[in-house]
Amino acid sequence: MKRKLQVKPETVVSPEILESAKRSLATDRGKAPVKCVVCAAETPPGAAEPLCWVCRRLKISAWRDVEQQMPAQE
């Protein structure tokens, strides 16, 4: 019984492009995650304000409550 010859896999992406992608990914991982200013949880990358999703939702909810109460005071 003979073994099958192993065929080398065909490279789809050039090694230079693969190496540059690995380097760019490594620099993204090196950044420390930004913490929420309210509860110190991690915030999503690229967030406009330093709030986690829970604190952001609470802030939006509080704004809605204030807007609903304003006409009652007038």
N, C-alpha and C positions, 0 to 999 in steps of 0.2 A: 504494500500500500504506500503510495507516494503522498506527500503533503502538498497542499496547494501553494503555489508561489504567492507570496504576499505582495500586493500591489501598493506602492506608496500613494498616499492620498494626494489628490491634486490640490494645489494651493489656489484659493479663489482670490484672496486679498494679498497684496504684496507685503513682504515683511516690513518694509519701511512704514507703510500706512498703519499696519498693526502695531508697530512699536510706538509711533506717535500717538495713537489712540490710547495705548496703555499709559503713556506718560501723562497725557492730559487727564485721564481718569484718576491717576495717582495724586495729581495736584488738587483735584476737587475733593478727594477724601481727606486731604491733609488739613483742610479748614475746620476750625472748631465750630460746632453747631451753636447757633445763637439761642439764648435762653429767653423765655417769656419774662417780661418785667413784673408780671403779677404773680405767677405761680411757679416760675423757674422750669417749666417744661420746655421741650425742644420746639422751636418754631419751624415752619416750612422754609426751605431754601428760597431766597429771593423775595421774602415777604416785605411789604412796604412798611409795616410797623412791627415792632418786636413783641407780638402777641401770639400765643398758641391758638389753635382753632377754637378751643372751648372759651377762652377769655374774649376772643374776637366776637363769637356769637353772643356772649353775655353783654358785651358792649353795644352791639347792634340792637339787642332786645331792650336794653335800658334806654337807648335813643328813641325807640318806638313808644315805650311807655311814657316818656317825657312829652313826646309830640301829641299823644292822645290826651294827656292831662292839661296841656296848655289851653285848648279852647274852653275847658270847664272853668278855668280861673278867670276868663275874660268876662 
